[in-house]
Amino acid sequence: MTDDTLTDRLQLSRAAPSDLDAVFAIQSDPRVWTHYPSLRHTDRAQTVEMMERWDRSWTDAGLGSWVARLRDTGEVVGNGGCTLLGGEVWNIGYRIAADHHGRGLATELARAGVERARVIAPERPVIAYLVEHNRASAHVAEKLGLALVHRAPDAGNPDPAVVRLVYADRPLTPDQLAAALK
């Protein structure tokens, strides 16, 4: 099975060092971090570390985050997919460039990740880990058929009022929930 995937509008590829500038441009844009501004990348080293985590997930689990390009132009418009958390759950995540929000690209990218995760290890639950005030991400999780399984204060968030949500494709065991919350 190849690491690359095509969707209707996207070419999804395992990240390469040559993707660093485009991925950093998205990760450092405050418009894509309105729901959790303290996670915005301010240094390329943060993006390098993130891309290294993606690579470890690909190596260890056979799946990780992709770099998403528009099929018709090759423009990098985001990143995402499923990564393995704690050896227990697939975490679906994505980040779409602000100029491309509202076009359904996050759902298209997330759906491809879920489909691949279910082929590679269908026994592992798929989860979405998000903050409650990010209704757009919750909507994507719901469109993927995930249901809310956990709601609690977001431990470690600089804003103590933030609530963490976990959506999943099935009920989670205590170990699976713990892996999702790490």
C-alpha positions as CSV (number, residue, x, y, z in Angstrom):
1,M,0.0,0.0,0.0
2,T,1.4,3.4,-1.0
3,D,1.6,6.2,1.5
4,D,0.0,8.6,-1.1
5,T,-3.8,8.9,-1.5
6,L,-6.0,10.8,-3.9
7,T,-9.4,12.2,-3.1
8,D,-11.7,14.1,-5.3
9,R,-9.8,17.3,-5.0
10,L,-6.7,16.5,-3.0
11,Q,-3.4,14.7,-3.4
12,L,-2.3,13.4,0.0
13,S,1.4,12.6,0.4
14,R,3.7,11.7,3.3
15,A,5.6,14.8,4.3
16,A,9.1,15.4,2.9
17,P,11.7,17.9,4.1
18,S,10.9,20.0,1.0
19,D,7.4,20.6,2.4
20,L,8.7,22.4,5.5
21,D,8.2,26.0,4.3
22,A,4.6,25.4,3.1
23,V,3.6,23.5,6.2
24,F,5.2,26.1,8.5
25,A,3.3,28.9,6.6
26,I,0.1,27.2,7.5
27,Q,1.0,26.3,11.1
28,S,2.3,29.8,11.8
29,D,-0.8,31.6,10.5
30,P,-2.8,33.0,13.4
31,R,-6.0,32.6,11.3
32,V,-5.8,28.8,11.6
33,W,-5.2,28.9,15.3
34,T,-8.2,31.0,16.5
35,H,-9.4,28.2,18.7
36,Y,-6.1,27.5,20.4
37,P,-3.7,30.4,19.7
38,S,-1.0,29.2,22.1
39,L,-0.3,26.2,19.7
40,R,0.5,28.4,16.7
41,H,4.1,27.7,15.5
42,T,6.4,30.6,16.0
43,D,9.6,28.8,15.0
44,R,10.3,26.4,12.1
45,A,11.8,24.0,14.7
46,Q,8.2,23.4,16.0
47,T,7.1,22.4,12.5
48,V,10.2,20.1,12.1
49,E,9.3,18.4,15.4
50,M,5.7,18.0,14.3
51,M,6.7,16.5,10.9
52,E,9.1,14.1,12.7
53,R,6.1,12.9,14.9
54,W,4.2,12.3,11.7
55,D,7.1,10.3,10.3
56,R,7.3,8.2,13.4
57,S,3.6,7.4,13.2
58,W,4.1,6.4,9.5
59,T,7.1,4.2,10.6
60,D,5.5,2.7,13.7
61,A,1.9,2.3,12.6
62,G,1.8,2.5,8.8
63,L,-0.2,5.7,8.9
64,G,0.3,9.3,9.8
65,S,-0.4,12.8,8.7
66,W,-0.2,13.7,5.0
67,V,0.6,17.0,3.3
68,A,-2.5,18.0,1.3
69,R,-2.2,19.5,-2.1
70,L,-4.9,20.6,-4.5
71,R,-4.9,18.0,-7.3
72,D,-5.4,20.6,-10.1
73,T,-2.7,23.1,-9.0
74,G,-0.3,21.3,-6.6
75,E,-0.7,24.1,-4.1
76,V,-0.2,22.9,-0.5
77,V,-3.4,23.7,1.3
78,G,-3.0,21.8,4.6
79,N,-2.0,18.7,6.4
80,G,-3.8,15.9,8.3
81,G,-4.7,12.3,8.6
82,C,-4.7,9.7,11.4
83,T,-1.8,9.3,13.8
84,L,-1.5,6.6,16.5
85,L,-1.9,7.9,20.1
86,G,-0.5,5.8,22.9
87,G,-0.7,2.6,20.8
88,E,-4.5,2.7,21.4
89,V,-6.4,5.0,19.2
90,W,-6.2,6.7,15.8
91,N,-6.4,10.4,16.2
92,I,-7.9,12.2,13.2
93,G,-6.4,15.7,12.8
94,Y,-6.1,18.3,10.2
95,R,-5.1,21.9,9.6
96,I,-6.3,23.7,6.4
97,A,-4.8,27.0,5.1
98,A,-7.1,29.9,6.1
99,D,-7.6,30.9,2.5
100,H,-9.2,27.5,1.9
101,H,-11.5,27.3,4.9
102,G,-15.2,26.6,4.3
103,R,-14.7,24.5,1.2
104,G,-15.0,21.0,2.8
105,L,-11.4,20.2,2.4
106,A,-11.0,19.3,6.1
107,T,-13.8,16.8,5.8
108,E,-12.3,15.3,2.6
109,L,-8.9,15.0,4.2
110,A,-10.2,13.6,7.4
111,R,-12.4,11.1,5.6
112,A,-9.4,9.7,3.7
113,G,-7.5,9.3,7.0
114,V,-10.4,7.5,8.6
115,E,-10.8,5.2,5.6
116,R,-7.0,4.3,5.7
117,A,-7.0,3.8,9.5
118,R,-9.9,1.3,9.1
119,V,-8.0,-0.7,6.6
120,I,-4.7,-0.7,8.5
121,A,-6.1,-1.5,12.0
122,P,-9.9,-1.5,12.2
123,E,-9.8,-2.8,15.8
124,R,-8.4,0.6,16.9
125,P,-11.0,3.3,17.5
126,V,-10.8,6.5,15.5
127,I,-11.1,9.7,17.7
128,A,-11.2,13.4,17.2
129,Y,-9.7,15.5,20.0
130,L,-10.9,19.1,19.9
131,V,-11.9,22.1,22.0
132,E,-15.6,22.7,22.5
133,H,-15.6,26.2,21.1
134,N,-14.3,24.9,17.7
135,R,-17.7,24.1,16.3
136,A,-16.2,23.7,12.8
137,S,-14.0,20.7,13.9
138,A,-16.9,19.2,15.9
139,H,-19.0,19.4,12.7
140,V,-16.3,17.6,10.7
141,A,-16.2,14.9,13.4
142,E,-20.0,14.5,13.3
143,K,-19.9,14.3,9.4
144,L,-17.4,11.4,9.8
145,G,-19.9,9.6,12.0
146,L,-18.1,10.1,15.2
147,A,-20.0,10.7,18.4
148,L,-19.1,12.7,21.6
149,V,-17.7,10.3,24.2
150,H,-15.9,12.7,26.6
151,R,-16.3,16.3,27.8
152,A,-14.2,17.8,30.5
153,P,-12.0,20.8,31.3
154,D,-8.9,20.9,29.1
155,A,-6.0,20.1,31.4
156,G,-2.9,22.1,30.7
157,N,-4.7,24.7,28.4
158,P,-3.5,28.2,29.1
159,D,-7.2,29.2,29.2
160,P,-8.7,27.4,32.2
161,A,-12.2,28.0,30.8
162,V,-11.6,25.8,27.7
163,V,-13.4,22.5,27.5
164,R,-11.9,19.4,25.8
165,L,-14.1,17.1,23.7
166,V,-13.3,13.7,22.4
167,Y,-15.4,12.2,19.6
168,A,-15.1,8.5,18.7
169,D,-16.4,6.0,16.3
170,R,-17.2,3.6,19.2
171,P,-17.2,3.6,23.0
172,L,-13.7,3.8,24.4
173,T,-12.1,1.7,27.2
174,P,-10.5,3.6,30.0
175,D,-7.0,2.9,28.5
176,Q,-8.2,4.2,25.1
177,L,-9.6,7.4,26.6
178,A,-6.4,7.9,28.6
179,A,-4.4,7.6,25.3
180,A,-6.7,10.1,23.7
181,L,-6.2,12.6,26.5
182,K,-2.4,12.5,26.6
